[in-house]
Structures are given as structure tokens and as C-alpha cells.
Amino acid sequence: MTDWGKVEETNLRAVTDVLTSWNRHDVNGVLDFYDEGIIWTNVALEEQYHGKQEVGGFIRQLITAFPDLHFSVSERIPHEQYVAEKWEIHGTHLGPFLNIPATGRPIVIPGMSMVEMRNGKFYRDSFYFDSMGVLRQMGLMPSLTATQTLPGRALLWAAVNRLPVATLAAFIAIVAFFARHSRRG
């Protein structure tokens, strides 16, 4: 049995109960768990959302992009007014998200949050997720194993050295040509 105080128990109940609203795609229900002065810090996208209106806008965008969205939390650690969480969002990318058109691909977004609660409501939430992993799952970035191939290493070299797009395209074509012909013997 844990020896948490009333504050930790109240906060754990709120961060647990909000999942029902998330998984029903009930934005207003989610926002009922949030303080009027909520500040969400989306570390991966380098954005902050201030107040329920901005947070609700982002949640609506997320649910529109992933209409089968399911949010789960595997671990929670409370300490006074803070709760650390390890979570996953599962969904199919069926609508535009961050100006990326729907890809139809299944996406799993693992992440972590450090939540500060006030009077049993979310007051601050700084959350982190692997944005590059999301782009790879959408088919917009190569896998890291692709960077181990000759064309992959060449592409990385060209990107790091900031070659202009036309030069980069020609460079990739040349490397790919030589990679294909070097295998023929």
C-alpha cells in the first residue's frame, strides 16, 4: 500500500479519470479537468498553448487527424502537486495534422508528461514525444537503418552540408546510380 497524501490521491484520480474523456473524444470533458489558466508545453513541436481555448484547439486538431485515437497511460508517479506520466497515443492518420495531409497509416506516439496540478486540475503540462518517430511512421522520414546504406549516408552528408535542393537531388541520383552499378560487379 502506498503512503500518498490526500493531494497525491486527488491528483492521481484526476489524471486517471481524464482518460475516459480523451478516449470518447469529448474535448469539453477533457477541458473540465483543466484549470482555466492551463499551460501546455509541447516540447517536441516547440509550442505552448495557453488557456482552455488553445488547448482545446490542439486536442480537436489531434482528434480530427486521428479519429480512432486511443490514449493510454502505463505509469504514473505522484509527488505533492506533480504527476509524471508515461503514455501512448494510438491512432490512424486519417486527417491533416500539422499541415501534413492524411497518410492512412497507423501511428503510435509514445510520450511522457510532467504535470503540475492545482486544486485537482491540470495547471501546467510539459509533454515530450518522439516527433521524428511520428514522421517515420507517416512515411515522411527514412528509418534510421536507412542511414547505414551508402545512399542514406550520402543523403545525410548532403543535408548536413546544406546543399541546395537541385544539387541535393542530383547528388542523390548520382550516389544511387553508383550504388546500383557497384553491386552488378
Secondary structure as UniProt FT lines:
FT   HELIX           6..24
FT   HELIX           27..31
FT   TURN            32..33
FT   STRAND          34..42
FT   TURN            43..46
FT   STRAND          47..50
FT   HELIX           51..65
FT   TURN            67..68
FT   STRAND          70..79
FT   TURN            80..81
FT   STRAND          82..92
FT   TURN            98..99
FT   STRAND          106..118
FT   TURN            119..120
FT   STRAND          121..129
FT   HELIX           131..137
FT   TURN            138..139
FT   HELIX           144..148
FT   HELIX           150..160
FT   TURN            161..162
FT   HELIX           165..183
//
